[in-house]
Amino acid sequence: VITLDNEPLVIFVESAGEGSGDLRVRLKGPWEPISSLHELSVFLRTNKARGLGSGGLFAEHHPILIKPSNETRWDHAIATYNTVASALYTNITLDEPS
């Protein structure tokens, strides 16, 4: 049994170049692979619970942890954070680079 309420959704972010869109994102866990902020946005919006019986997996207050690598540019980490916030999630943590 997976308890989604206690396990944060972990999003890894890595810079892949100098441009604002040159980044890769991936999710920890059994999710379909994603690689872009657009795909992340679609995933978050599609899986958001909107009340009883909505079929979504994550409530707006579900913990979401963004984990940039040591080489991730700050603007890429913030763009990832902003993508999560724009999907109207409220419990977002931007972790130390590792």
ChimeraX attribute file (.defattr): number of C-alpha atoms within 10 A of each C-alpha:
attribute: neighborCount
match mode: 1-to-1
recipient: residues
	/A:1	3
	/A:2	6
	/A:3	7
	/A:4	13
	/A:5	13
	/A:6	9
	/A:7	12
	/A:8	18
	/A:9	18
	/A:10	16
	/A:11	20
	/A:12	20
	/A:13	27
	/A:14	20
	/A:15	22
	/A:16	15
	/A:17	12
	/A:18	10
	/A:19	10
	/A:20	12
	/A:21	14
	/A:22	13
	/A:23	21
	/A:24	18
	/A:25	22
	/A:26	19
	/A:27	17
	/A:28	12
	/A:29	10
	/A:30	6
	/A:31	9
	/A:32	9
	/A:33	13
	/A:34	16
	/A:35	15
	/A:36	17
	/A:37	22
	/A:38	12
	/A:39	14
	/A:40	21
	/A:41	19
	/A:42	14
	/A:43	15
	/A:44	21
	/A:45	17
	/A:46	14
	/A:47	15
	/A:48	19
	/A:49	17
	/A:50	13
	/A:51	9
	/A:52	7
	/A:53	7
	/A:54	10
	/A:55	12
	/A:56	15
	/A:57	15
	/A:58	21
	/A:59	18
	/A:60	18
	/A:61	12
	/A:62	20
	/A:63	19
	/A:64	21
	/A:65	18
	/A:66	24
	/A:67	21
	/A:68	24
	/A:69	16
	/A:70	12
	/A:71	12
	/A:72	20
	/A:73	20
	/A:74	12
	/A:75	13
	/A:76	24
	/A:77	23
	/A:78	14
	/A:79	16
	/A:80	27
	/A:81	19
	/A:82	15
	/A:83	17
	/A:84	22
	/A:85	15
	/A:86	13
	/A:87	17
	/A:88	15
	/A:89	19
	/A:90	15
	/A:91	15
	/A:92	19
	/A:93	14
	/A:94	15
	/A:95	13
	/A:96	10
	/A:97	15
	/A:98	9
